[in-house]
Protein backbone atom coordinates (compact mmCIF):
# COMPACT_ATOMS: atom_id res chain seq x y z
CA UNK A 1 0.00 0.00 0.00
CA UNK A 2 1.33 3.45 -0.91
CA UNK A 3 1.60 5.95 1.90
CA UNK A 4 1.72 9.71 1.61
CA UNK A 5 1.27 12.74 3.82
CA UNK A 6 -2.33 13.72 3.18
CA UNK A 7 -1.59 17.42 3.88
CA UNK A 8 1.16 17.75 1.24
CA UNK A 9 0.76 18.38 -2.51
CA UNK A 10 2.11 15.50 -4.60
CA UNK A 11 3.78 17.96 -6.99
CA UNK A 12 5.72 20.89 -5.54
CA UNK A 13 4.73 23.07 -8.53
CA UNK A 14 1.13 22.94 -7.29
CA UNK A 15 2.16 24.91 -4.21
CA UNK A 16 2.87 27.86 -6.53
CA UNK A 17 -0.49 27.69 -8.29
CA UNK A 18 -3.47 29.89 -7.47
CA UNK A 19 -6.26 27.31 -7.50
CA UNK A 20 -9.06 29.77 -6.64
CA UNK A 21 -11.95 29.19 -9.07
CA UNK A 22 -10.56 25.95 -10.54
CA UNK A 23 -13.11 23.21 -11.23
CA UNK A 24 -12.80 20.02 -9.19
CA UNK A 25 -13.42 16.55 -10.59
CA UNK A 26 -13.89 13.51 -8.37
CA UNK A 27 -13.34 10.01 -9.75
CA UNK A 28 -16.99 9.90 -10.78
CA UNK A 29 -17.72 13.46 -11.87
CA UNK A 30 -17.67 17.15 -11.08
CA UNK A 31 -18.03 18.30 -7.46
CA UNK A 32 -17.64 22.08 -7.68
CA UNK A 33 -15.07 24.85 -7.67
CA UNK A 34 -12.22 25.76 -5.37
CA UNK A 35 -13.15 28.58 -3.02
CA UNK A 36 -9.91 28.65 -1.04
CA UNK A 37 -6.49 26.96 -1.08
CA UNK A 38 -3.51 26.79 1.23
CA UNK A 39 0.09 25.98 0.45
CA UNK A 40 1.27 25.85 4.06
CA UNK A 41 4.08 23.33 4.44
CA UNK A 42 2.64 20.11 5.86
CA UNK A 43 -0.83 21.67 6.15
CA UNK A 44 -1.95 22.31 2.55
CA UNK A 45 -5.59 21.95 1.54
CA UNK A 46 -8.32 23.10 -0.81
CA UNK A 47 -11.85 24.16 0.12
CA UNK A 48 -14.41 23.21 -2.51
CA UNK A 49 -17.76 24.95 -2.89
CA UNK A 50 -20.00 22.13 -4.07
CA UNK A 51 -22.79 24.45 -5.22
CA UNK A 52 -26.11 22.67 -5.73
CA UNK A 53 -24.50 19.22 -5.80
CA UNK A 54 -24.78 18.82 -2.03
CA UNK A 55 -26.85 21.89 -1.27
CA UNK A 56 -24.11 24.50 -1.34
CA UNK A 57 -21.96 22.73 1.20
CA UNK A 58 -18.25 23.44 1.31
CA UNK A 59 -15.79 20.63 1.87
CA UNK A 60 -12.18 20.58 3.05
CA UNK A 61 -9.88 18.36 1.01
CA UNK A 62 -6.28 17.79 2.09
CA UNK A 63 -3.79 18.55 -0.70
CA UNK A 64 -2.69 14.91 -0.80
CA UNK A 65 -5.96 13.78 -2.39
CA UNK A 66 -5.20 15.79 -5.54
CA UNK A 67 -4.03 13.33 -8.18
CA UNK A 68 -3.61 15.69 -11.14
CA UNK A 69 -4.03 19.29 -12.25
CA UNK A 70 -4.81 20.53 -15.76
CA UNK A 71 -3.70 24.16 -15.85
CA UNK A 72 -5.09 24.68 -19.38
CA UNK A 73 -8.65 23.84 -18.34
CA UNK A 74 -8.17 25.01 -14.74
CA UNK A 75 -9.30 21.65 -13.39
CA UNK A 76 -8.12 19.79 -10.29
CA UNK A 77 -8.66 16.02 -10.23
CA UNK A 78 -8.99 14.28 -6.87
CA UNK A 79 -8.70 10.57 -6.14
CA UNK A 80 -11.94 10.29 -4.20
CA UNK A 81 -15.53 9.57 -5.25
CA UNK A 82 -18.43 11.96 -4.79
CA UNK A 83 -19.82 9.80 -1.98
CA UNK A 84 -16.48 9.76 -0.15
CA UNK A 85 -16.36 13.55 -0.33
CA UNK A 86 -20.04 13.96 0.58
CA UNK A 87 -19.59 11.77 3.68
CA UNK A 88 -16.42 13.52 4.89
CA UNK A 89 -16.35 15.35 8.23
CA UNK A 90 -18.36 18.58 8.04
CA UNK A 91 -16.34 21.63 6.97
CA UNK A 92 -15.77 24.22 9.68
CA UNK A 93 -13.80 27.27 8.55
CA UNK A 94 -13.35 28.48 12.14
CA UNK A 95 -11.47 25.28 13.00
CA UNK A 96 -9.04 25.19 10.04
CA UNK A 97 -6.10 25.71 12.38
CA UNK A 98 -7.44 23.42 15.12
CA UNK A 99 -5.26 20.32 15.36
CA UNK A 100 -8.11 18.01 16.46
CA UNK A 101 -10.30 19.08 13.55
CA UNK A 102 -7.49 18.66 11.02
CA UNK A 103 -6.64 15.30 12.56
CA UNK A 104 -10.24 14.14 12.10
CA UNK A 105 -10.25 15.21 8.44
CA UNK A 106 -6.78 13.75 7.87
CA UNK A 107 -7.79 10.43 9.40
CA UNK A 108 -10.84 10.26 7.14
CA UNK A 109 -8.87 10.94 3.95
CA UNK A 110 -5.52 9.43 4.93
CA UNK A 111 -4.20 5.88 5.15
CA UNK A 112 -6.73 3.71 6.89
CA UNK A 113 -9.46 6.35 6.79
CA UNK A 114 -12.96 5.76 5.44
CA UNK A 115 -12.26 7.80 2.32
CA UNK A 116 -8.74 6.50 1.66
CA UNK A 117 -8.04 5.25 -1.86
CA UNK A 118 -4.54 3.90 -2.49
CA UNK A 119 -5.57 2.29 -5.78
CA UNK A 120 -5.42 5.71 -7.49
CA UNK A 121 -2.08 6.89 -6.08
ZIFENBEL-V734582 format. One record per residue. N is the residue number from 0. RES is the residue in one letter. PHI is phi in degrees with one decimal (999 if undefined). BURIAL is + if it has 24 or more other ideal C-beta (glycine too) atoms within 12 Angstrom, else -. Layout:
# ZIFENBEL-V734582
((N RES PHI BURIAL) (N RES PHI BURIAL))
This chain:
# ZIFENBEL-V734582
((0 X 999 -) (1 X -75.3 -) (2 X -124.4 -) (3 X -154.3 +) (4 X -76.8 -) (5 X -66.3 +) (6 X -100.7 +) (7 X -125.2 +) (8 X -64.1 +) (9 X -69.1 +) (10 X -117.1 -) (11 X -63.1 -) (12 X -60.9 -) (13 X -67.2 +) (14 X -66.1 +) (15 X -97.6 -) (16 X -104.1 +) (17 X -84.7 -) (18 X -83.4 +) (19 X -54.3 -) (20 X 88.9 -) (21 X -64.7 +) (22 X -74.6 +) (23 X -125.0 +) (24 X -114.6 +) (25 X -81.5 +) (26 X -61.7 -) (27 X -120.6 -) (28 X 134.6 -) (29 X -69.1 -) (30 X -122.0 +) (31 X 144.0 +) (32 X -128.9 +) (33 X -74.8 +) (34 X -97.1 +) (35 X -156.8 +) (36 X -146.2 +) (37 X -126.1 +) (38 X -120.2 +) (39 X -62.2 -) (40 X -59.3 -) (41 X 74.1 -) (42 X -145.8 +) (43 X -83.1 +) (44 X -157.8 +) (45 X -127.2 +) (46 X -112.1 +) (47 X -108.4 +) (48 X -86.9 +) (49 X -81.3 +) (50 X 57.5 -) (51 X -73.4 -) (52 X -55.7 +) (53 X -126.4 -) (54 X 59.6 -) (55 X 73.6 -) (56 X -70.3 +) (57 X -103.2 +) (58 X -128.9 +) (59 X -97.0 +) (60 X -120.4 +) (61 X -60.6 +) (62 X -57.5 +) (63 X -67.2 +) (64 X -85.2 +) (65 X -75.3 +) (66 X -101.3 +) (67 X -163.5 -) (68 X -137.0 +) (69 X -109.0 -) (70 X -67.8 -) (71 X -64.6 -) (72 X -99.1 -) (73 X 51.1 -) (74 X -127.3 +) (75 X -108.1 +) (76 X -107.5 +) (77 X -112.4 +) (78 X -95.1 +) (79 X -137.0 +) (80 X -86.4 -) (81 X -58.0 +) (82 X -63.9 -) (83 X -61.9 +) (84 X -71.9 +) (85 X -61.0 +) (86 X -92.6 -) (87 X -68.8 +) (88 X -54.0 +) (89 X -61.1 -) (90 X -72.1 +) (91 X -137.2 -) (92 X -58.8 -) (93 X -67.4 -) (94 X -108.7 -) (95 X -54.3 +) (96 X -94.9 -) (97 X -76.9 -) (98 X -62.2 -) (99 X -65.9 -) (100 X -63.5 -) (101 X -62.9 +) (102 X -63.9 -) (103 X -61.7 +) (104 X -65.6 +) (105 X -61.8 +) (106 X -64.6 -) (107 X -62.8 +) (108 X -87.4 +) (109 X -87.1 +) (110 X -51.8 -) (111 X 90.1 -) (112 X -77.6 +) (113 X -59.9 -) (114 X -98.8 +) (115 X -75.1 +) (116 X -130.9 +) (117 X -88.3 -) (118 X -76.9 -) (119 X -116.7 -) (120 X -83.1 -))
